Amino acid sequence: MKKLLALLLALVMVLSFAACNNEKEPVVDDQSESESQSESESQNEESQNETTAATYKLGMGISVSTKSSKAGNAQVDATVATVVLDADGKIVAADLDVAQNRLAITDGVVDPTAFDARTKKEKKEDYGMKGVSGIQKEWYEQAEAFCEFAIGKTGAEIAALETKEENGHNVAVDETLYAGCTMDITAFVDAFTKACNDEYAREFTADEFKLGLTAISTVNGSTASATADADGKAYMYTEFAAVAVDKDGKILAALVDTIQPKIDFDTKGEITNAVFNGTKKELKDDYGMRGVSSISKEWFEQATAFEAYVIGMTAADVSAIETVESNGHMVPTDDVLLAGCTMQITGYQESVVKAVENAK
């Protein structure tokens, strides 16, 4: 009997040991694991591709000189810069151009039909700097080098750039800048400094953007000839626009301004007056529109209303803003815009549209 019990006990132990050894490993659902891993990788990829939108400021600055005007030549040099600043006030994008407007005065007469309204950048190789440049670079190429050098710098750092006299020009001391830009940078520095400190700068938020700039000049205010009783007028006016646009070409921020320098000449072709007191925005109330405005708003206030109105628009939308003639001016018909801007807007429409088209 004892032997039988011992035999049965041994058999139970063997069976129990076999059962333990035959326990299966936990079953892993290969499909579930694969799906989980794929989902995790997808989330990581989305996180890497996602760009966080940031807040920026769009500024524009204009530096104007009439000092090159002399007997036989009426000239206005208007350097315009636009910058986009990040939250730390550092330049993340920049553009630069010059409206170098000239009218030859011959025997007390100017020929407005001979006026070349193209900016230096628009002239490209026609400007003719490459042939006389020590680095064999055209004006627009050297301007691009200045803009590239400005990236990452503050307005104060641009203002502090050192120059040295070279062949009558104030050129950069910094070797990196001078390697790509050997021309006079005085006006560039002035325009960039103004742009970085623009009191009319507009904030915008974006994950990506393009920057555009334009300058459109006319001679509509010129009087062809001087007489014994009245001086002739070589009035070359320029309208400027800067825009930041999104990837779909919609305006995120826009700025406009205008210069109206006055250059007068006598019958001998001598310059009798060459005055520039500031851009329309810089003149503020001194421009004198408030007193004659039906909405009692000065030019800079109406320009600001126009800038705000075009936000979210494409170039086509801006072109399509309807106007109607009122007291000799083409004013908007839209009640929302008209409430803040009753002045002629066609020139600013053209400028903003061209700036959007120039955006890169």
C-alpha positions in Angstrom: 0.0 0.0 0.0 2.8 2.4 0.9 4.5 1.6 -2.3 1.4 2.3 -4.2 1.0 5.7 -2.5 4.7 6.6 -3.1 4.3 5.6 -6.8 1.1 7.8 -7.1 2.9 10.8 -5.4 5.9 10.5 -7.8 3.5 10.4 -10.8 1.8 13.6 -9.7 5.1 15.4 -9.3 6.2 14.3 -12.8 2.9 15.5 -14.3 3.1 18.8 -12.5 6.7 19.4 -13.7 5.6 18.7 -17.3 2.7 21.1 -17.0 5.1 23.8 -15.8 7.4 23.3 -18.6 4.6 23.3 -21.2 3.3 26.7 -20.1 3.3 28.9 -23.2 4.9 32.4 -23.5 2.5 35.3 -23.6 1.1 35.8 -27.1 2.1 39.0 -28.7 -0.2 40.5 -31.2 2.2 41.4 -34.0 -0.4 43.5 -35.8 -1.3 45.6 -32.8 2.4 46.2 -32.0 3.1 47.2 -35.6 0.1 49.6 -35.7 1.2 51.1 -32.4 4.7 51.6 -33.6 3.5 53.1 -36.9 1.2 55.5 -35.0 4.0 56.6 -32.8 6.4 57.2 -35.7 3.6 59.2 -37.5 3.1 61.4 -34.4 6.9 62.0 -34.2 7.1 62.9 -37.9 4.1 65.3 -37.6 5.8 66.8 -34.5 9.0 67.3 -36.5 7.3 68.8 -39.5 5.0 71.1 -37.5 6.4 74.7 -37.4 5.3 76.9 -34.6 3.9 80.2 -35.7 5.8 83.2 -34.4 5.1 86.9 -34.1 7.1 89.3 -36.3 7.2 93.1 -37.1 7.3 94.5 -40.6 9.0 97.9 -40.8 10.0 100.3 -43.6 12.5 103.1 -43.7 13.2 105.7 -46.4 16.4 107.9 -46.7 16.2 110.8 -49.2 18.8 113.1 -50.6 18.6 115.9 -53.2 22.2 117.0 -52.8 23.1 115.6 -56.3 20.8 118.2 -57.9 22.9 120.9 -59.7 22.8 123.1 -62.7 21.4 121.1 -65.6 20.4 118.1 -63.4 17.4 117.7 -61.0 18.0 114.5 -58.9 16.3 112.7 -56.0 17.9 109.7 -54.5 15.5 107.7 -52.3 16.8 104.6 -50.6 14.1 102.4 -49.2 14.6 99.4 -46.9 12.1 97.0 -45.4 12.8 94.5 -42.6 11.0 91.8 -40.7 12.1 91.6 -37.0 11.6 88.7 -34.6 10.5 89.0 -31.0 14.1 89.9 -30.0 14.3 92.7 -32.5 16.7 90.8 -34.8 16.3 91.1 -38.6 15.1 87.8 -40.1 14.3 89.1 -43.6 15.3 92.3 -45.5 15.0 94.0 -48.8 16.5 97.2 -50.3 16.1 99.4 -53.3 16.8 102.9 -54.5 14.6 105.2 -56.6 17.3 107.4 -58.3 15.2 109.9 -60.1 16.7 112.3 -62.6 15.5 115.0 -65.0 18.0 116.8 -67.3 17.5 120.6 -67.5 18.4 122.0 -70.9 18.0 125.8 -71.4 15.6 125.9 -68.6 13.5 123.1 -69.9 12.9 119.5 -68.7 11.5 116.7 -70.8 9.2 114.5 -68.6 8.9 111.9 -71.4 12.6 111.1 -71.0 12.1 110.2 -67.3 13.3 106.6 -66.4 11.1 105.5 -63.6 12.9 102.2 -63.0 14.6 101.6 -59.6 18.2 100.6 -59.4 17.2 97.0 -58.7 14.8 97.0 -61.6 17.6 98.2 -64.0 19.7 95.1 -63.1 22.6 95.0 -65.5 21.5 98.2 -67.2 22.6 100.1 -64.1 26.2 99.5 -65.2 28.1 99.0 -61.9 29.6 95.7 -62.7 32.1 97.1 -65.2 33.5 99.6 -62.6 33.2 97.4 -59.6 36.3 96.0 -57.9 34.4 92.8 -57.1 32.7 92.7 -60.5 29.2 92.8 -59.0 26.2 94.8 -60.2 24.3 97.1 -57.9 21.4 94.7 -57.2 24.0 92.0 -56.3 25.8 94.2 -53.8 22.4 95.3 -52.3 21.5 91.6 -51.8 24.9 91.1 -50.0 24.0 94.0 -47.7 20.6 92.5 -46.9 22.2 89.0 -46.2 24.7 90.6 -43.9 21.9 92.3 -42.0 20.2 89.0 -41.1 20.5 88.3 -37.4 21.4 91.8 -36.5 19.4 94.5 -34.6 18.8 98.0 -35.8 21.4 99.3 -33.3 24.0 96.9 -34.7 23.3 98.2 -38.3 23.4 101.8 -37.1 26.8 101.1 -35.5 28.4 99.8 -38.7 31.8 101.5 -39.3 32.7 103.0 -42.6 35.9 104.4 -44.2 36.4 106.8 -47.1 37.3 105.2 -50.4 37.3 107.1 -53.7 34.8 109.6 -52.2 32.5 107.0 -50.9 31.8 105.7 -47.3 32.3 102.0 -47.6 32.1 99.2 -45.0 35.0 98.5 -42.7 33.7 95.0 -41.9 35.6 92.6 -44.2 32.7 90.2 -44.6 30.3 92.9 -45.7 33.0 94.6 -47.9 33.6 91.3 -49.7 30.1 91.5 -51.2 29.3 95.2 -51.1 32.0 97.8 -51.9 29.6 100.7 -52.6 28.7 103.6 -50.3 26.5 102.2 -47.5 25.6 105.5 -45.7 22.0 105.6 -47.1 21.6 101.9 -46.6 22.4 102.2 -42.9 20.1 105.1 -42.5 17.2 103.4 -44.3 17.7 100.1 -42.4 17.9 101.9 -39.0 14.7 103.7 -39.8 13.0 100.5 -40.8 14.1 98.7 -37.6 12.7 101.6 -35.6 9.5 102.3 -37.7 6.8 103.6 -35.4 4.2 102.5 -38.0 5.6 98.9 -38.0 2.9 96.2 -38.2 2.9 93.0 -36.3 1.9 89.7 -37.9 2.0 86.0 -36.9 3.1 83.3 -39.3 4.9 80.1 -39.6 6.3 81.2 -42.9 6.2 84.3 -45.1 7.7 86.1 -48.0 8.8 89.8 -48.1 8.1 92.2 -50.9 9.1 95.8 -51.7 8.4 98.3 -54.4 9.0 102.0 -55.3 6.9 103.6 -58.1 7.9 107.1 -59.3 6.1 109.6 -61.5 6.8 113.2 -62.8 3.2 114.2 -62.9 3.9 117.3 -60.9 6.6 118.7 -63.2 6.4 121.9 -65.2 8.3 121.6 -68.4 10.0 124.9 -68.5 11.0 128.0 -66.5 10.0 131.5 -67.5 11.2 134.9 -66.5 8.2 135.1 -64.1 8.2 131.6 -62.7 10.6 128.8 -62.0 10.2 125.4 -63.6 9.4 122.4 -61.4 11.1 119.1 -61.6 8.8 117.3 -59.2 9.6 113.5 -59.1 7.3 111.8 -56.5 7.6 108.2 -55.3 5.2 105.9 -53.7 6.6 103.0 -51.6 5.0 99.7 -50.4 6.3 96.8 -48.3 4.4 93.6 -47.6 4.7 90.3 -45.9 2.6 87.6 -47.5 1.9 84.0 -46.7 2.5 80.9 -48.9 -0.9 81.5 -50.6 0.0 85.1 -51.5 -2.3 86.6 -48.9 -1.1 89.8 -47.2 -0.1 89.4 -43.6 1.1 93.0 -43.1 1.5 96.0 -45.4 3.1 99.5 -45.2 2.8 102.4 -47.6 4.5 105.8 -47.8 5.1 108.7 -50.2 7.8 111.3 -50.9 7.1 114.6 -52.6 10.5 116.5 -52.8 10.3 119.9 -54.5 13.1 120.9 -57.0 12.8 124.2 -58.8 15.0 125.6 -61.6 15.3 128.9 -63.5 15.7 129.7 -67.2 19.4 129.1 -67.0 18.9 125.6 -65.6 20.2 126.6 -62.2 18.6 124.9 -59.2 16.8 127.5 -57.2 15.2 125.2 -54.6 15.7 121.6 -53.6 13.6 120.8 -50.5 12.6 117.6 -48.8 11.1 117.8 -45.4 10.1 114.2 -44.8 7.9 111.4 -46.1 4.1 111.9 -45.7 4.2 109.6 -42.7 7.1 111.4 -41.2 5.4 114.8 -41.6 2.4 113.6 -39.6 0.1 116.6 -39.0 2.4 118.9 -40.8 1.2 117.4 -44.0 -2.0 119.3 -43.6 -4.7 116.8 -44.7 -6.8 116.8 -41.5 -8.2 120.3 -42.1 -9.5 119.4 -45.6 -10.5 115.9 -44.8 -14.2 115.1 -44.6 -13.4 112.5 -41.9 -10.9 114.9 -40.1 -8.1 112.4 -40.5 -4.4 113.1 -41.4 -2.6 111.3 -44.3 -0.7 108.9 -42.0 -4.0 107.9 -40.3 -5.7 107.3 -43.6 -2.7 105.3 -44.9 -2.8 103.2 -41.8 -6.5 102.5 -42.4 -5.7 101.4 -46.0 -2.9 99.1 -44.7 -5.2 97.4 -42.2 -7.9 97.0 -44.9 -5.7 95.0 -47.3 -4.6 92.4 -44.7 -5.8 89.0 -45.8 -6.1 90.0 -49.5 -4.2 88.8 -52.5 -2.8 91.0 -55.2 -5.9 90.4 -57.3 -8.1 91.4 -54.4 -6.3 94.7 -53.9 -6.5 95.4 -57.6 -10.2 94.8 -57.5 -10.9 97.4 -54.8 -13.5 99.6 -56.4 -13.0 103.4 -56.6 -15.1 106.3 -57.8 -14.2 109.8 -58.8 -14.7 112.4 -56.1 -13.4 116.0 -56.3 -10.8 114.9 -58.9 -9.7 111.9 -56.8 -10.3 108.2 -57.1 -11.6 107.2 -53.7 -12.8 103.8 -52.4 -16.5 102.9 -52.7 -16.4 100.3 -49.8 -18.0 101.8 -46.7 -15.6 100.1 -44.3 -12.5 101.4 -46.1 -14.1 104.8 -46.8 -14.8 105.3 -43.1 -11.0 105.5 -42.5 -9.6 106.5 -45.9 -11.2 109.1 -48.2 -8.1 110.0 -50.2 -7.1 108.7 -53.6 -5.9 105.1 -53.3 -5.1 104.0 -56.8 -1.4 104.6 -56.5 -1.3 102.6 -53.3 -3.2 99.8 -54.8 -0.6 99.7 -57.6 2.3 99.8 -55.1 0.9 97.1 -52.9 0.1 94.8 -55.8 3.6 95.2 -57.2 5.1 94.6 -53.8 3.2 91.3 -53.5 4.3 90.3 -56.9 8.0 91.1 -55.9 7.7 89.0 -52.7 10.2 86.3 -52.2 
